[in-house]
Amino acid sequence: MTKQAEGAAERPARGRGRRPADEVRADVFRVVGEVLLKEGIADLTFERVARLSGVSKTTLYKWWPSKGALALDGYFHAVEEALAFEDTGDIRADLTRQLRAFAHIMTGTPAGRVVTELIGQSQTDEDLATAFRSLYSSGRRRLAGERLLRAKEQGQIRDDVDVQILVDQLWGAVYHRMLIPDEPVTDDFVVALVSNLIDGITPPTAAS
Amino acid sequence: MTKQAEGAAERPARGRGRRPADEVRADVFRVVGEVLLKEGIADLTFERVARLSGVSKTTLYKWWPSKGALALDGYFHAVEEALAFEDTGDIRADLTRQLRAFAHIMTGTPAGRVVTELIGQSQTDEDLATAFRSLYSSGRRRLAGERLLRAKEQGQIRDDVDVQILVDQLWGAVYHRMLIPDEPVTDDFVVALVSNLIDGITPPTAAS
């Protein structure tokens, strides 16, 4: 989007009426999500988000004290629908589909770089690390855990399996290849992540 | 180690005789490993490594052009023995033992923070990212892959399993909890990483 097109898309002044907070937040999330998924974090500034969302910089700073917090909260909401956990009753198909969507966002949009840089910076920035967990990763863990628990209830995952560990062996494995890129994130990789866990890696005859 | 104790442990001057390169490198790796495993990366300086190893700063800079390269090469060699892949013929036991040793280094020594900070910094430092892969992670991947391939030959892992993906689902899962610490790295976690893959996560009756 050019700066001029942005200007044309700018929200009209709304006088002094106060919009509901939820509506204002939704506008901000939409704008932040678009910038992160189409351009990257370098193009995300409070100035620009204020202009594109019609929300004052004062309000933005009140709700999101740092660019990291603004990016993480916006990113969580931007990917919520694309990364939703469907329940067709088939955990293998549902996990594979969701992980494909996740791999696409990480490798096929600028968001992958946004997320790996935020994780990188959070290793030495305690405030950003806290924001990462509270505004993004703990929420994603909760959503994944809910779907995996339903698979347990449906008898597709054993009762004694700690589903939070599966989060590390599925999405965590993708993050590992994003953060230390010795090997690429491919479709075969995503499919195998799920089948290695569902089928186990031992030959049928070797099962105890 | 106090600065005084270090002074006492300092290598005597060796005159102008040239020591074999392997011996010099081994001395440097020993010193770098000790500093990283006992103190952390803030205490690792070329000055100090030169003093403790008896190797000139000129030589150090010639072989390791940056602190990151020096740290990664030293760290690889420092943990090589502790993280060796035993082969008792029982892949479950051998992997669990190795992952316990890895988890101990990551959570019980300053090296965990060293490694997560280097991974973090490598997200925006391409030279460091290259050094991380060439001096540390690709070598660790190779060693893990060799042990997992032997397990395939012994009939303990199915022929169609890509063992490099298991690296992401075992050690990568640990890195995930180190880098985004929503959940802790515990012994139960380490044991479950291995059993989820070896046993599979589906109930026996649900296996197709």
Interface residues (C-beta under 8 A of the other chain):
Chain A: T116 E117 I119 G120 Q121 S122 Q123 T124 A129 F132 R133 S137 S138 R141 G155 Q156 I157 R158 D159 V161 D162 Q164 I165 L166 D168 Q169 W171 G172 A173 V174 Y175 H176 R177 L179 I180 P181 D182 E183 D188 F189 A192 L193 N196 L197 I198 D199 G200 I201 T202 P203 T205 A206 A207
Chain B: T116 E117 I119 G120 Q121 S122 Q123 T124 A129 F132 R133 S137 S138 R141 G155 Q156 I157 R158 D159 V161 D162 Q164 I165 L166 D168 Q169 W171 G172 A173 V174 Y175 H176 R177 L179 I180 P181 D182 E183 D188 F189 A192 L193 N196 L197 I198 D199 G200 I201 T202 P203 T205 A206 A207
